[in-house]
Amino acid sequence: MGSQQQHAATGGDGNSRATAGSTMQAIVQDTYGSADVLRLARITRPEVADNGVLLRVHAAGLDRGTWHVMTGRPYLLRLAFGIRGPKNPVPGRDVAGTVVAVGSAVTRFSPGDQVFGIGQGSFAEYTVAREDKLARKPVNATFEQAAVVPVSAVTALRGVCDAGGVQQGQKVLITGASGGVGSYAVQLAKAFGAEVTGVCSTTKLDMVRSLGADQVIDYTRDDFADGTHRYDLIVDIAGNPALSRLRRALTPTGTAVLVGGEEGEDLTGGMGRQLRALVLSRFVGQRLTGFVPKERSSDLERLTELIEAGKVTPSIDRTYSLDRVPEAMRYLVAGKARGKVVITV
């Protein structure tokens, strides 16, 4: 894919050609479906575009977005990822690894650099990534920790800080606080001086407290929208509460940020609720909003600073080897994960 001109780790002139015909182990899927469509195979190693970086993958993160691409749901995703089946047969996006080669236009990285970011099929021994979707790995993070940061932590950063505009002293509610995005959202809100309440299930209350939440709500027993407390900011992660419930839990001028939505209909997923929120927000004093996901190295660098400062720590629940990706996916879908799931390669 892309140009074959690249700087190789062992090349003397910095412009040696990619090794033709070299292969690697990877998880592949030929069609959309459940975790049963995933299989381990030996395929051709990817080539590097001019603005691309070839990585030796050490670890790859598993996130809910990867499940959506695997299943092809909501169906609108298929316009980007392939109508009949995935354009890229190798799933996985989060990655941490070592640079093996770089394209001719790459200036920020060199072979041997340890990096993390968004790859194009990271459930493999090698993957390629665009230069502008990578950053240097935090010095105090393992490859496994770094690999579970990009998608989830950037989403949390965008929800809490950019769309939510969190401020010191605010009262912030995080729903889905024990999940991949939620575990980062709790820590980010605390890092910016907010008083944080996390919503999760009974078995995960201690885990959310350990992330720094000041209070926790067990959604199986209590309702965050019962009128007892009001919040300046609600970050609703992968849920589907009615907009009226979110509004009841907000202060009169509070903000609710809708992040994803796992219970929407098959065509658009949670996008319908987000569109209704944007329309309603025009007529009420509260701000109901979402955001368009962006993958930028600048966000990864912001997170690196917070991780190296000890303000954010990736929370890993389980680690699986590459050949156990289907098992890892089933564990994620079952809703058992406390924090993140990582694949080691």
C-alpha positions as a LaTeX table, in Angstrom:
\begin{tabular}{lrrr}
\hline
Residue & $x$ (\AA) & $y$ (\AA) & $z$ (\AA) \\
\hline
Met1 & 0.00 & 0.00 & 0.00 \\
Gly2 & 1.47 & 3.30 & $-1.03$ \\
Ser3 & 5.02 & 3.93 & $-2.14$ \\
Gln4 & 7.72 & 1.34 & $-1.62$ \\
Gln5 & 10.37 & 4.02 & $-1.07$ \\
Gln6 & 11.36 & 4.00 & 2.60 \\
His7 & 14.21 & 4.26 & 5.09 \\
Ala8 & 15.07 & 0.76 & 6.33 \\
Ala9 & 16.45 & $-0.06$ & 9.75 \\
Thr10 & 19.50 & $-1.69$ & 8.17 \\
Gly11 & 19.71 & 0.36 & 4.99 \\
Gly12 & 22.87 & 2.34 & 4.39 \\
Asp13 & 21.43 & 5.04 & 2.13 \\
Gly14 & 18.12 & 5.49 & 3.95 \\
Asn15 & 16.12 & 4.69 & 0.82 \\
Ser16 & 16.26 & 0.93 & 0.53 \\
Arg17 & 13.28 & $-0.95$ & $-0.82$ \\
Ala18 & 10.83 & $-2.88$ & 1.37 \\
Thr19 & 11.59 & $-6.57$ & 1.57 \\
Ala20 & 9.49 & $-8.08$ & $-1.18$ \\
Gly21 & 7.49 & $-11.15$ & $-0.29$ \\
Ser22 & 8.25 & $-11.01$ & 3.44 \\
Thr23 & 5.39 & $-12.34$ & 5.53 \\
Met24 & 3.99 & $-12.02$ & 9.03 \\
Gln25 & 1.40 & $-13.53$ & 11.31 \\
Ala26 & $-1.82$ & $-11.56$ & 11.63 \\
Ile27 & $-5.45$ & $-11.86$ & 12.64 \\
Val28 & $-7.64$ & $-11.55$ & 9.56 \\
Gln29 & $-11.33$ & $-11.49$ & 8.69 \\
Asp30 & $-12.89$ & $-11.98$ & 5.27 \\
Thr31 & $-16.40$ & $-10.91$ & 6.17 \\
Tyr32 & $-18.34$ & $-9.02$ & 8.83 \\
Gly33 & $-19.64$ & $-10.96$ & 11.80 \\
Ser34 & $-18.98$ & $-12.08$ & 15.36 \\
Ala35 & $-15.59$ & $-13.01$ & 16.81 \\
Asp36 & $-15.95$ & $-16.31$ & 14.93 \\
Val37 & $-14.89$ & $-14.57$ & 11.70 \\
Leu38 & $-11.42$ & $-13.82$ & 13.15 \\
Arg39 & $-8.59$ & $-16.24$ & 12.36 \\
Leu40 & $-4.81$ & $-16.35$ & 12.60 \\
Ala41 & $-3.06$ & $-16.43$ & 9.22 \\
Arg42 & 0.28 & $-15.73$ & 7.57 \\
Ile43 & 0.04 & $-12.83$ & 5.14 \\
Thr44 & 2.31 & $-10.43$ & 3.28 \\
Arg45 & 3.91 & $-7.72$ & 5.37 \\
Pro46 & 2.52 & $-4.21$ & 4.58 \\
Glu47 & 4.50 & $-1.67$ & 2.59 \\
Val48 & 5.03 & 1.94 & 3.61 \\
Ala49 & 3.59 & 5.03 & 1.92 \\
Asp50 & 5.62 & 8.24 & 1.66 \\
Asn51 & 4.02 & 9.64 & 4.84 \\
Gly52 & 3.87 & 6.28 & 6.58 \\
Val53 & 5.77 & 4.37 & 9.25 \\
Leu54 & 6.29 & 0.61 & 9.43 \\
Leu55 & 6.15 & $-0.70$ & 12.99 \\
Arg56 & 7.13 & $-3.94$ & 14.64 \\
Val57 & 4.09 & $-4.37$ & 16.84 \\
His58 & 4.77 & $-5.17$ & 20.50 \\
Ala59 & 1.22 & $-4.65$ & 21.76 \\
Ala60 & $-2.19$ & $-3.65$ & 20.40 \\
Gly61 & $-5.19$ & $-2.30$ & 22.26 \\
Leu62 & $-8.70$ & $-3.68$ & 21.92 \\
Asp63 & $-11.55$ & $-1.18$ & 21.94 \\
Arg64 & $-15.26$ & $-1.12$ & 21.20 \\
Gly65 & $-14.65$ & 0.59 & 17.88 \\
Thr66 & $-12.76$ & $-2.49$ & 16.68 \\
Trp67 & $-15.84$ & $-4.56$ & 17.50 \\
His68 & $-17.99$ & $-2.20$ & 15.41 \\
Val69 & $-15.66$ & $-2.58$ & 12.43 \\
Met70 & $-15.54$ & $-6.38$ & 12.90 \\
Thr71 & $-19.35$ & $-6.64$ & 12.85 \\
Gly72 & $-19.93$ & $-3.87$ & 10.30 \\
Arg73 & $-22.48$ & $-2.27$ & 12.62 \\
Pro74 & $-23.94$ & 0.28 & 12.55 \\
Tyr75 & $-24.26$ & $-0.20$ & 8.84 \\
Leu76 & $-23.24$ & 3.36 & 7.98 \\
Leu77 & $-19.69$ & 2.35 & 9.00 \\
Arg78 & $-19.50$ & 0.17 & 5.92 \\
Leu79 & $-19.41$ & 3.25 & 3.69 \\
Ala80 & $-15.93$ & 3.90 & 5.10 \\
Phe81 & $-14.67$ & 0.40 & 5.84 \\
Gly82 & $-16.16$ & $-1.66$ & 3.01 \\
Ile83 & $-19.68$ & $-2.49$ & 1.84 \\
Arg84 & $-19.54$ & $-6.29$ & 1.52 \\
Gly85 & $-16.57$ & $-6.89$ & 3.79 \\
Pro86 & $-13.69$ & $-4.96$ & 5.39 \\
Lys87 & $-11.31$ & $-3.29$ & 2.94 \\
Asn88 & $-8.45$ & $-4.01$ & 5.32 \\
Pro89 & $-8.72$ & $-7.67$ & 6.40 \\
Val90 & $-6.53$ & $-7.08$ & 9.48 \\
Pro91 & $-8.45$ & $-5.55$ & 12.40 \\
Gly92 & $-6.98$ & $-3.45$ & 15.21 \\
Arg93 & $-6.08$ & 0.22 & 15.47 \\
Asp94 & $-4.36$ & 0.94 & 18.82 \\
Val95 & $-0.68$ & 0.10 & 18.59 \\
Ala96 & 2.64 & 0.44 & 20.39 \\
Gly97 & 5.87 & $-0.74$ & 18.84 \\
Thr98 & 9.26 & 0.00 & 17.37 \\
Val99 & 9.82 & 1.82 & 14.09 \\
Val100 & 11.28 & $-0.50$ & 11.45 \\
Ala101 & 11.12 & 1.79 & 8.42 \\
Val102 & 9.74 & 5.18 & 7.42 \\
Gly103 & 8.46 & 6.70 & 4.18 \\
Ser104 & 10.41 & 9.27 & 2.21 \\
Ala105 & 8.32 & 12.20 & 3.52 \\
Val106 & 8.56 & 11.25 & 7.22 \\
Thr107 & 10.63 & 13.62 & 9.37 \\
Arg108 & 9.56 & 12.99 & 12.99 \\
Phe109 & 10.61 & 9.34 & 13.39 \\
Ser110 & 13.54 & 7.07 & 12.61 \\
Pro111 & 14.10 & 3.31 & 12.77 \\
Gly112 & 14.46 & 2.17 & 16.36 \\
Asp113 & 12.12 & 4.80 & 17.86 \\
Gln114 & 9.54 & 3.50 & 20.33 \\
Val115 & 6.13 & 4.93 & 19.43 \\
Phe116 & 2.38 & 4.52 & 19.97 \\
Gly117 & $-0.71$ & 5.64 & 18.12 \\
Ile118 & $-3.23$ & 4.56 & 15.49 \\
Gly119 & $-2.21$ & 1.83 & 13.05 \\
Gln120 & $-3.88$ & 0.27 & 10.02 \\
Gly121 & $-4.39$ & $-3.30$ & 11.21 \\
Ser122 & $-2.48$ & $-3.67$ & 14.47 \\
Phe123 & $-3.45$ & $-7.28$ & 15.29 \\
Ala124 & $-0.33$ & $-8.41$ & 13.47 \\
Glu125 & 3.42 & $-8.67$ & 13.83 \\
Tyr126 & 3.83 & $-5.55$ & 11.69 \\
Thr127 & 1.56 & $-2.64$ & 10.86 \\
Val128 & 1.75 & 0.69 & 9.09 \\
Ala129 & 0.63 & 4.05 & 10.47 \\
Arg130 & 0.60 & 7.62 & 9.25 \\
Glu131 & 3.24 & 9.86 & 10.78 \\
Asp132 & 0.62 & 12.31 & 12.02 \\
Lys133 & $-1.14$ & 9.57 & 14.02 \\
Leu134 & 1.89 & 8.55 & 16.07 \\
Ala135 & 3.82 & 9.94 & 19.04 \\
Arg136 & 6.83 & 8.80 & 21.05 \\
Lys137 & 5.93 & 6.29 & 23.73 \\
Pro138 & 5.77 & 7.72 & 27.28 \\
Val139 & 9.04 & 6.88 & 29.01 \\
Asn140 & 7.28 & 5.52 & 32.10 \\
Ala141 & 4.80 & 3.30 & 30.21 \\
Thr142 & 5.29 & $-0.24$ & 29.00 \\
Phe143 & 4.38 & $-1.13$ & 25.43 \\
Glu144 & 1.25 & $-2.80$ & 26.79 \\
Gln145 & 0.22 & 0.34 & 28.67 \\
Ala146 & 0.96 & 2.61 & 25.71 \\
Ala147 & $-1.00$ & 0.38 & 23.33 \\
Val148 & $-4.28$ & 0.89 & 25.21 \\
Val149 & $-4.05$ & 4.68 & 25.21 \\
Pro150 & $-4.70$ & 6.02 & 21.68 \\
Val151 & $-8.36$ & 5.46 & 20.75 \\
Ser152 & $-9.89$ & 5.39 & 24.24 \\
Ala153 & $-7.81$ & 8.07 & 25.91 \\
Val154 & $-8.06$ & 10.46 & 22.96 \\
Thr155 & $-11.84$ & 9.96 & 22.95 \\
Ala156 & $-11.93$ & 10.72 & 26.69 \\
Leu157 & $-9.72$ & 13.76 & 26.20 \\
Arg158 & $-12.00$ & 15.11 & 23.50 \\
Gly159 & $-15.11$ & 14.45 & 25.57 \\
Val160 & $-13.92$ & 15.79 & 28.92 \\
Cys161 & $-11.67$ & 18.64 & 27.85 \\
Asp162 & $-12.47$ & 19.76 & 24.30 \\
Ala163 & $-16.24$ & 19.22 & 24.01 \\
Gly164 & $-16.91$ & 19.28 & 27.77 \\
Gly165 & $-14.63$ & 22.18 & 28.64 \\
Val166 & $-14.00$ & 20.80 & 32.12 \\
Gln167 & $-12.94$ & 23.38 & 34.70 \\
Gln168 & $-11.44$ & 23.19 & 38.16 \\
Gly169 & $-14.03$ & 22.80 & 40.91 \\
Gln170 & $-16.82$ & 21.58 & 38.63 \\
Lys171 & $-18.95$ & 18.59 & 39.56 \\
Val172 & $-18.55$ & 16.00 & 36.81 \\
Leu173 & $-20.48$ & 12.77 & 36.25 \\
Ile174 & $-18.94$ & 10.00 & 34.12 \\
Thr175 & $-21.25$ & 7.19 & 32.99 \\
Gly176 & $-19.54$ & 3.98 & 31.86 \\
Ala177 & $-16.71$ & 4.93 & 34.21 \\
Ser178 & $-15.19$ & 1.45 & 34.39 \\
Gly179 & $-14.77$ & 0.95 & 30.65 \\
Gly180 & $-11.95$ & 1.80 & 28.29 \\
Val181 & $-12.95$ & 5.42 & 27.62 \\
Gly182 & $-14.50$ & 5.90 & 31.06 \\
Ser183 & $-11.37$ & 4.87 & 32.96 \\
Tyr184 & $-9.49$ & 7.68 & 31.22 \\
Ala185 & $-12.35$ & 10.17 & 31.53 \\
Val186 & $-12.37$ & 9.80 & 35.32 \\
Gln187 & $-8.63$ & 10.39 & 35.54 \\
Leu188 & $-8.66$ & 13.33 & 33.13 \\
Ala189 & $-11.49$ & 15.09 & 34.95 \\
Lys190 & $-9.59$ & 14.65 & 38.22 \\
Ala191 & $-6.35$ & 15.85 & 36.63 \\
Phe192 & $-8.10$ & 19.11 & 35.69 \\
Gly193 & $-9.41$ & 19.67 & 39.20 \\
Ala194 & $-13.00$ & 18.46 & 38.99 \\
Glu195 & $-15.02$ & 16.62 & 41.63 \\
Val196 & $-15.81$ & 13.35 & 39.88 \\
Thr197 & $-18.66$ & 10.87 & 40.29 \\
Gly198 & $-18.38$ & 7.62 & 38.35 \\
Val199 & $-21.30$ & 5.40 & 37.33 \\
Cys200 & $-20.68$ & 1.66 & 36.95 \\
Ser201 & $-21.92$ & $-1.77$ & 38.04 \\
Thr202 & $-21.57$ & $-3.27$ & 41.52 \\
Thr203 & $-18.50$ & $-5.37$ & 40.81 \\
Lys204 & $-16.56$ & $-2.41$ & 39.43 \\
Leu205 & $-17.14$ & 0.19 & 42.14 \\
Asp206 & $-13.76$ & $-0.37$ & 43.80 \\
Met207 & $-11.97$ & $-0.14$ & 40.47 \\
Val208 & $-13.57$ & 3.24 & 39.68 \\
Arg209 & $-12.67$ & 4.53 & 43.16 \\
Ser210 & $-9.08$ & 3.46 & 42.54 \\
Leu211 & $-9.03$ & 5.68 & 39.43 \\
Gly212 & $-9.66$ & 8.69 & 41.67 \\
Ala213 & $-13.44$ & 9.10 & 41.58 \\
Asp214 & $-14.68$ & 11.05 & 44.59 \\
Gln215 & $-18.04$ & 9.27 & 44.56 \\
Val216 & $-19.41$ & 6.22 & 42.75 \\
Ile217 & $-22.96$ & 5.28 & 41.77 \\
Asp218 & $-24.02$ & 1.66 & 41.26 \\
Tyr219 & $-26.41$ & 1.91 & 38.32 \\
Thr220 & $-27.99$ & $-1.44$ & 39.22 \\
Arg221 & $-29.26$ & 0.08 & 42.49 \\
Asp222 & $-29.32$ & 3.87 & 42.17 \\
Asp223 & $-30.37$ & 6.39 & 39.53 \\
Phe224 & $-27.96$ & 9.24 & 38.82 \\
Ala225 & $-30.94$ & 11.29 & 37.59 \\
Asp226 & $-33.09$ & 10.96 & 40.72 \\
Gly227 & $-32.68$ & 14.67 & 41.48 \\
Thr228 & $-30.41$ & 14.17 & 44.49 \\
His229 & $-27.38$ & 15.71 & 42.78 \\
Arg230 & $-26.82$ & 18.06 & 39.86 \\
Tyr231 & $-23.69$ & 18.15 & 37.75 \\
Asp232 & $-21.94$ & 20.87 & 35.77 \\
Leu233 & $-20.72$ & 18.32 & 33.23 \\
Ile234 & $-21.93$ & 14.84 & 32.31 \\
Val235 & $-19.85$ & 12.69 & 29.99 \\
Asp236 & $-22.18$ & 9.91 & 28.86 \\
Ile237 & $-20.04$ & 7.10 & 27.49 \\
Ala238 & $-21.46$ & 4.28 & 25.37 \\
Gly239 & $-24.85$ & 4.53 & 27.05 \\
Asn240 & $-28.34$ & 5.30 & 25.91 \\
Pro241 & $-30.14$ & 7.26 & 28.66 \\
Ala242 & $-32.95$ & 9.49 & 27.48 \\
Leu243 & $-31.98$ & 13.11 & 26.98 \\
Ser244 & $-34.59$ & 14.04 & 29.59 \\
Arg245 & $-32.71$ & 11.98 & 32.19 \\
Leu246 & $-29.43$ & 13.66 & 31.38 \\
Arg247 & $-31.08$ & 17.06 & 31.66 \\
Arg248 & $-32.55$ & 16.21 & 35.08 \\
Ala249 & $-29.05$ & 15.48 & 36.35 \\
Leu250 & $-27.54$ & 18.68 & 34.94 \\
Thr251 & $-27.40$ & 22.13 & 36.48 \\
Pro252 & $-29.54$ & 24.69 & 34.59 \\
Thr253 & $-26.52$ & 25.73 & 32.51 \\
Gly254 & $-24.65$ & 22.40 & 32.56 \\
Thr255 & $-23.18$ & 20.47 & 29.65 \\
Ala256 & $-23.80$ & 16.86 & 28.61 \\
Val257 & $-21.36$ & 15.28 & 26.16 \\
Leu258 & $-22.63$ & 12.18 & 24.38 \\
Val259 & $-19.81$ & 9.77 & 23.53 \\
Gly260 & $-20.89$ & 6.92 & 21.28 \\
Gly261 & $-23.94$ & 4.82 & 22.04 \\
Glu262 & $-24.06$ & 1.04 & 22.01 \\
Glu263 & $-27.82$ & 0.56 & 22.03 \\
Gly264 & $-28.86$ & 2.53 & 18.96 \\
Glu265 & $-30.49$ & 1.03 & 15.91 \\
Asp266 & $-28.49$ & $-0.93$ & 13.32 \\
Leu267 & $-28.30$ & 1.75 & 10.63 \\
Thr268 & $-26.91$ & 4.73 & 12.54 \\
Gly269 & $-26.16$ & 3.42 & 16.04 \\
Gly270 & $-26.25$ & 6.21 & 18.59 \\
Met271 & $-26.05$ & 9.01 & 16.04 \\
Gly272 & $-29.80$ & 9.61 & 16.11 \\
Arg273 & $-29.73$ & 10.49 & 19.79 \\
Gln274 & $-26.76$ & 12.80 & 19.25 \\
Leu275 & $-28.58$ & 14.64 & 16.46 \\
Arg276 & $-31.66$ & 15.07 & 18.67 \\
Ala277 & $-29.39$ & 16.41 & 21.42 \\
Leu278 & $-27.89$ & 19.04 & 19.12 \\
Val279 & $-31.34$ & 20.22 & 18.02 \\
Leu280 & $-32.70$ & 20.32 & 21.58 \\
Ser281 & $-29.66$ & 22.22 & 22.79 \\
Arg282 & $-30.72$ & 25.22 & 20.68 \\
Phe283 & $-33.89$ & 25.66 & 22.74 \\
Val284 & $-32.75$ & 25.05 & 26.34 \\
Gly285 & $-30.23$ & 26.62 & 28.70 \\
Gln286 & $-28.24$ & 23.43 & 28.97 \\
Arg287 & $-25.70$ & 22.40 & 26.35 \\
Leu288 & $-26.16$ & 18.92 & 24.86 \\
Thr289 & $-23.40$ & 18.01 & 22.45 \\
Gly290 & $-21.17$ & 15.40 & 20.91 \\
Phe291 & $-18.00$ & 15.62 & 18.86 \\
Val292 & $-16.42$ & 14.29 & 15.71 \\
Pro293 & $-13.58$ & 11.87 & 16.51 \\
Lys294 & $-10.15$ & 13.05 & 15.40 \\
Glu295 & $-6.86$ & 11.18 & 15.45 \\
Arg296 & $-4.00$ & 13.61 & 15.92 \\
Ser297 & $-0.46$ & 13.23 & 17.16 \\
Ser298 & $-0.94$ & 16.46 & 19.14 \\
Asp299 & $-3.57$ & 14.73 & 21.33 \\
Leu300 & $-1.25$ & 11.77 & 21.86 \\
Glu301 & 1.48 & 14.18 & 22.94 \\
Arg302 & $-0.91$ & 15.86 & 25.43 \\
Leu303 & $-1.65$ & 12.44 & 26.89 \\
Thr304 & 2.05 & 11.57 & 27.02 \\
Glu305 & 2.65 & 14.62 & 29.21 \\
Leu306 & $-0.13$ & 13.58 & 31.59 \\
Ile307 & 1.09 & 9.97 & 31.74 \\
Glu308 & 4.70 & 10.99 & 32.37 \\
Ala309 & 3.50 & 13.39 & 35.08 \\
Gly310 & 1.68 & 10.53 & 36.80 \\
Lys311 & $-1.75$ & 12.13 & 36.36 \\
Val312 & $-3.08$ & 9.42 & 34.02 \\
Thr313 & $-2.27$ & 5.71 & 34.21 \\
Pro314 & $-3.60$ & 3.16 & 31.69 \\
Ser315 & $-5.76$ & 0.60 & 33.48 \\
Ile316 & $-5.29$ & $-2.88$ & 31.99 \\
Asp317 & $-7.67$ & $-5.67$ & 32.93 \\
Arg318 & $-6.44$ & $-8.63$ & 30.84 \\
Thr319 & $-3.69$ & $-9.47$ & 28.39 \\
Tyr320 & $-4.10$ & $-11.91$ & 25.49 \\
Ser321 & $-1.63$ & $-13.27$ & 22.94 \\
Leu322 & $-2.22$ & $-12.69$ & 19.23 \\
Asp323 & $-3.72$ & $-16.11$ & 18.63 \\
Arg324 & $-6.31$ & $-15.46$ & 21.36 \\
Val325 & $-7.81$ & $-12.29$ & 19.83 \\
Pro326 & $-11.22$ & $-13.96$ & 19.25 \\
Glu327 & $-11.32$ & $-14.87$ & 22.96 \\
Ala328 & $-10.34$ & $-11.32$ & 23.91 \\
Met329 & $-13.09$ & $-9.91$ & 21.71 \\
Arg330 & $-15.71$ & $-12.14$ & 23.33 \\
Tyr331 & $-14.53$ & $-11.00$ & 26.76 \\
Leu332 & $-14.86$ & $-7.35$ & 25.73 \\
Val333 & $-18.32$ & $-7.83$ & 24.23 \\
Ala334 & $-19.52$ & $-9.62$ & 27.38 \\
Gly335 & $-19.01$ & $-6.34$ & 29.26 \\
Lys336 & $-16.68$ & $-7.86$ & 31.84 \\
Ala337 & $-13.63$ & $-5.69$ & 31.18 \\
Arg338 & $-12.47$ & $-3.39$ & 33.96 \\
Gly339 & $-10.52$ & $-0.79$ & 32.01 \\
Lys340 & $-8.66$ & $-1.96$ & 28.93 \\
Val341 & $-7.83$ & $-5.24$ & 27.20 \\
Val342 & $-4.47$ & $-5.58$ & 25.45 \\
Ile343 & $-3.03$ & $-7.95$ & 22.84 \\
Thr344 & 0.67 & $-8.82$ & 23.04 \\
Val345 & 2.52 & $-9.70$ & 19.85 \\
\hline
\end{tabular}
